[in-house]
Amino acid sequence: MIVNMIAKYYRNDVINKKNDVDFDVEVMDYVYKNLFVRREQLINHFIETHNGERGYTRPSIERKIARLTKNGSLIIVKQPELENYGIYDKDQRASYLTVKEIIDIDVYLDTLFSYFESNEKYDKNSILIEIDLYKDRYSFTGEQLDVLVDYLSTDNENLQFHIIQILKEYILERNIKPTNKEKLLKAVNETLGKLSGISKEHENYRTYLISILGYYNSDSVIDWLKYDLKNLNTNEKFFEIKKNYSDTHTVRIIDRHKLELFNLINDLKKEGKEEEARLVYNVKHEAAKALGYIIEKEDDSW
């Protein structure tokens, strides 16, 4: 009987150790995939995915997570360090769990970015290309985006275009913004002036910059529309220009200036500039559709 008890105890010990190993692997996989997770988020994930399984009660999961944080497998990150990793949580008491590899990647990339700021030894665009390799595992902070804004007026087109792409992704898609709004808008408008020729390779970058102005609800969007009407071949660039001023970020500004743009259409028609007038009408029409004023298909006729 004693032998049976020892064997049973041994089997249970083996099972428990295997369960712990399986749990540890799954935890590390989940955290590495999500980068930074709240403790409660992690606990709820395991309760939901292992509902009713042995060893996955809330107290058991909490004990195992505590073991992983104690042995250093999981790292706890709290405010204000969270903002260094692009996490802006309104709860100032918030803490997140991550793994050492993620911290190491961030340290490496932060080091590279320090070279971008101060070291002429390395090509700045090459540094951004290296950081791009880890962009799904790394996030610029608002302060780092401020540094990129400082280089937006560079004469190096490759670097300039790369910075525009990064700003577009962070501001419009990730909702992570430079901290200095006024400096950003000034730099965007200056850069649009540099790209005013709208060559084929510039078109997408102008679109990104105008969308950023729209995101910030800047009335300078209307100034650039007027500039394009005067300085570009409206017939040749009709659809490119229309796209720039009819996206989800600019329609509010177009709508806010609807009377001004109505008067502009009227003036253009008096001057015999039918194509320019039609373009402004199309831009207004797209804004009206986007804001729900009309639902029918676009009609380019007058």
C-alpha positions, 0 to 999 in steps of 0.5 A, spaced: 500 500 500 505 504 501 508 503 494 502 504 491 501 511 495 509 513 493 507 511 485 501 515 485 504 521 489 510 520 483 505 520 478 501 526 480 508 530 481 510 528 474 503 531 472 503 537 476 510 539 473 508 537 466 502 542 467 507 547 469 511 547 463 505 547 459 503 553 462 509 557 462 510 555 455 503 558 453 504 564 458 511 566 454 508 565 447 502 569 449 505 575 452 511 575 447 505 575 441 502 581 445 508 584 448 505 588 454 499 585 457 495 587 464 495 581 469 488 581 469 488 580 461 492 574 462 488 571 467 482 571 464 485 569 457 487 562 461 480 561 464 477 562 458 481 558 454 482 552 459 475 552 462 474 547 467 481 544 466 485 542 472 490 547 474 487 553 471 482 555 477 483 563 478 488 562 484 492 556 481 493 561 475 495 567 479 500 563 483 503 560 477 504 567 474 507 570 481 512 564 480 514 567 473 515 574 475 519 572 481 524 567 477 524 573 472 521 570 466 516 575 466 517 582 468 513 587 471 513 594 467 509 600 471 508 607 470 512 612 468 516 607 464 510 604 460 510 610 456 517 609 454 514 603 450 508 607 447 503 605 452 499 610 455 494 608 460 489 613 463 490 608 470 496 611 473 497 605 477 497 600 471 502 595 471 503 590 465 507 584 464 512 583 458 518 578 457 526 580 457 526 579 450 521 585 448 525 589 453 532 587 450 529 589 443 527 596 446 533 597 449 537 595 442 532 600 438 532 606 443 540 605 442 539 606 435 535 611 435 540 615 440 545 614 434 539 617 429 539 623 434 546 625 435 551 621 431 553 622 424 557 616 424 551 612 421 546 614 415 540 616 419 535 612 413 539 606 415 537 607 422 530 607 421 530 601 416 533 597 421 528 599 426 523 598 421 525 590 422 522 590 429 516 595 428 511 590 430 515 589 436 517 596 437 513 603 438 516 610 437 514 615 443 511 621 442 518 625 444 521 620 439 516 622 433 518 630 435 525 628 433 523 625 426 519 632 425 525 636 426 528 632 420 522 632 416 525 638 412 531 634 410 534 635 403 535 627 403 529 625 400 529 618 402 530 620 409 524 625 408 519 620 405 521 615 410 519 620 416 513 621 412 511 614 412 512 613 419 508 619 421 502 617 417 503 610 420 503 613 427 498 619 427 493 616 423 493 608 424 497 607 431 494 614 434 501 615 437 502 623 436 508 627 437 508 631 443 509 638 439 503 639 435 504 646 433 511 644 431 508 638 427 503 642 423 509 647 421 513 642 419 508 639 415 506 645 411 513 647 409 514 640 407 508 640 402 511 646 399 517 642 398 513 637 394 508 642 391 510 639 384 506 633 385 511 629 381 509 621 381 513 619 386 511 625 391 503 624 390 503 619 396 507 623 400 503 629 399 496 625 400 499 623 407 501 630 409 494 633 407 491 627 411 495 629 417 493 636 417 486 633 416 487 629 422 489 635 426 483 639 423 487 644 420 484 649 416 491 649 412 487 644 408 483 649 404 489 653 402 492 647 399 486 645 395 486 652 392 494 652 391 493 646 387 487 649 383 492 654 381 498 651 380 497 644 378 494 641 371 487 640 374 485 635 368 491 631 368 491 631 376 483 631 377 483 624 381 489 625 385 487 632 387 480 629 389 483 623 393 487 628 397 481 632 399 476 627 400 479 622 405 476 621 412 480 626 415 479 632 411 472 631 410 470 635 416 474 641 414 471 641 407 464 641 410 466 647 415 468 651 409 462 649 404 460 656 403 467 659 402 468 653 397 461 654 394 463 661 392 470 659 389 466 654 385 462 660 382 468 664 381 471 659 377 465 658 373 465 665 371 472 665 369 471 659 365 475 654 369 470 649 368 474 643 370 477 646 376 470 648 379 468 641 377 473 638 382 471 643 387 464 640 387 466 633 387 470 634 393 464 637 396 460 632 394 465 626 397 465 630 403 457 630 403 457 623 402 462 621 407 458 625 413 451 622 411 448 628 408 447 624 401 447 617 400 446 616 392 452 615 387 456 620 385 454 624 379 459 628 376 454 632 372 452 639 373 
